[in-house]
């Protein structure tokens, strides 16, 4: 049986010490790897994933795929990838971190999920170092799959290579048969819909910020008759830190490495009931991180909630505990005068559709480091009106004033576009319908066929060379 091994820095969850490596972390990279493993398995080949693991090495199986975690140090990512490659079998796919000084195995494929060095405030020295690493990747890999035209243009401008087909433009995809507008196709809900009340409570207990007894009491007291509801997190002000100071710290540190120190706060769970009058719902369907625009999103939330008493804002995404971003978000939520209209909810792959279907407007406020956003594609496929920033591959998805709004990555530009769209139902419906039609061009069936053909070609070339 042919084997394809994917090397990546992240796949199964394990960002907090003590977490089980039981399911993919809820980000675009992890979803991409999950879908790519499906392509490999559908052709009768063996899929293997090697990932970096900050806390400990591990071995497990997820969805029929052998997954192995390699312990590493933050200052030795390139070395960790080389150790993974030394033990990998079959065709190797470097699934991330192409901007590190990796020594690539001949005949391998790389994937660039978006230019991550397009932050305007990065130093010239850092960007010069990145250019050297990308040239190394272009020279050392036989094929690089790029999920957006942004990286392709970067390489054509900054790198030299003799094969014009070395870069393969293959945008991300969406399952348009599953991600549908509410009411269009009433599919049976998957049996493993997540997150359940008990699972979320258990996660908070594992963080060591509430006792197990407190978690059980909260889930029993606040669960409704059907076990449904949405959690928000209320956090005590740690050491007198206010939201403005925390947000300032995040702005200054940018995408700095996380601190891994536990948050000195008490998290209290409560269920936020459905309002009698639904009002409007604004959705941020992203990982809560600096580059994904969490800071401008929090700032426009302040302004919009103050102006629109029937507006609810949902933050639907993973949050890495112990980071400056987590501290800022929890402190902001705790002190917010309208926190009863702010929801933080984490969804599994199979249930995130619910978030899109409930939303009137989705915001993709990326500051830098963006490919063809999976969350943007999913929202488009569900017929949701979108406001996105003109960063990276989002320019490949949204045409301003046709299937959404495309604006500069600033608080004011986002606020103005979102506010106008929330107040204009006719435009929301028009954008949503055109977004749905656009999504069919990115249907997952096409993506699967192209990836399958690429893998078959590379395996044949590898066999002929051996």
C-alpha positions, 0 to 999 in steps of 0.5 A: 500500500502506498503511503503519504505522510503529512508533516505539520506544526498543528493537527490534533488538539494539544495547546494546553497541558493535559489536553488529550490529542483526541480531535483536530484543533479548530483552525483552517490548517487542521481542517485542510489536513483532515480533508487531505487525509480523506483524499489520500484514503479515498484512493486506497492509500495510507495517510499518516500525519506527523505533527509538532507537540509542545508538551509531549510526544504521542501516538494515536489514530484519528479517523483511520489516520495514524497521527504521531506527535514529536516533542520540540523546542520553539527555537528548533522548528526546522530541526523538528521537521527534519526529524519528522521527515527522517522517520516518514514513509512514502511521499512526504507533504510539508503541510506548513512552516515553509518559511523556516530553514528546513532541509527538504527531502527530494521529491516532496510536496509543500503547501503554502496556506497563505503569506504570513509575513505581509504584516506591514510592521514587520522589520525589513530584516525579518522579511529579508530572512523570510525571502531566503527561506521561501527561495529555499522552499521553492528550490528544494520542493518538487511542487508547492501547492499554494492556496491563493494567488498572493503567494504565487505572485510573491514567488514570481516576484521574489524567487527564481526557479526554472519550472513555471509549473512548480507552483500549483494554484489550488484554492481552498474548498467548501462542501457546498452540499453541506454548507447550505443556507438555512432551510434550503436543504434540511439535512439530518444533523450528524450524531457527533454534533459538538460542543455539548455542555458537558464537554465544554465544562470539562475543558474549563475544568482541565484548565485548572480555573474551576473545580470539577464540582463547580463545573458540574454545578454550573452545567446542572443549574444552567442547562435547559430541558433539552441540554441546549444553550450557548456558553459565554465566559465570564472572567474575574479581572486578573491582578487589576488588569483592564481590557484596554491595557490587555488589548494594548499588550496584544497590539504590541506583541502581535503574533508573539509566542504564547506564554503558557502561564495559566490565566490568573482568573476564575471562569464562571459558566452560564447559559445565555438564553435565546432572546425573545426577539431574535434581532440581528446576529453578527458572527466572527467565525475565526480562531481568536488570534491577533493576525485573524483580527480579534482586536479590531473585531472587539473594538467594533463590537464595543461600538455596534453593541452600544448603538444596536440594542437588539444585536448579538455578536458571536465569537465562534472559534478556538482560543489558545489559553494562556496567551496575551490574546486570551487574557485580553479577550477574557478581561474584555468580556468580563468588563463589557457592559453588554456581555449578555449579548456576546457569545463565545462558542466553539464548534466541531467541523460537523456543527459549525454550519449552525453558526453561519445559518444563525448569522445575518452578517459574518466578519472576516477581519484578517490583519495579515497572514491569510490564504483562501479563508475556509471560514469565509468560504463556508459563510459564502456557501451558507449564503451569509452576507460578508465583510472581509478585509482586502488581505491575502487570498480574501481578494480571490473570494470577495468582489467588493459590492458584489458578493460582500464588502472588501475593506481595509484592515482597520477598525474604522473601515470594518465598523462602517461596512458592518454597520451599513450592512446590518442596517440594510436587509436588501443588500444583505440578501443580495450579497448572500445570494451572490456569495452562495453562487460564487462558492460553487466555483470552490466546491470540494469535489473539484479540490479533491479531484485536483489533489488526487491527480497531483498526488498520483502524478507525484507518486508515479514520478517518485516511483520512476526515479527510484 
